[in-house]
Amino acid sequence: MKAIDKQIAELEKSIEKSENTINRYQHRLPHLRKILQNLESIERRENITLAP
């Protein structure tokens, strides 16, 4: 049983770490979207291609 409890604890820790990572990305997403919009605007204005 101790081995199972240890595995459960490790899984819970892993899940929590993943949730924290997801939350950080969700927090940054609006800012990253704005940066992308600005780059696309420059791309159109300057008639250049940033990506194929």
C-alpha positions in Angstrom: 0.0 0.0 0.0 2.8 2.4 0.7 4.1 2.0 -2.8 0.6 2.9 -4.2 0.3 5.9 -1.8 3.7 7.1 -3.0 2.7 6.8 -6.7 -0.5 8.6 -6.0 1.4 11.4 -4.3 3.8 11.6 -7.2 0.9 11.8 -9.7 -0.8 14.5 -7.7 2.4 16.5 -7.7 2.8 16.0 -11.4 -0.8 17.1 -12.1 -0.4 20.2 -9.9 2.8 21.1 -11.8 1.0 20.7 -15.1 -1.9 22.8 -13.9 0.5 25.6 -12.9 2.2 25.5 -16.3 -1.2 25.7 -18.0 -2.3 28.6 -15.8 1.0 30.5 -16.6 0.4 30.1 -20.4 -3.3 31.1 -20.1 -2.2 34.2 -18.2 0.3 35.2 -20.9 -1.9 34.3 -23.8 -3.6 37.7 -24.2 -0.2 39.4 -24.2 1.2 37.0 -26.8 -1.9 37.5 -29.0 -1.4 41.3 -28.9 2.3 40.8 -29.9 1.2 38.6 -32.8 -1.4 41.1 -34.0 1.3 43.9 -33.9 3.7 41.8 -35.9 1.0 40.9 -38.4 0.1 44.6 -38.7 3.8 45.5 -39.4 4.0 42.6 -41.9 1.0 44.0 -43.8 2.2 47.6 -43.6 5.7 46.9 -44.7 4.6 44.2 -47.2 7.1 41.7 -45.8 6.6 38.1 -45.0 7.7 37.0 -41.5 6.9 33.3 -42.1 6.2 31.2 -45.2 
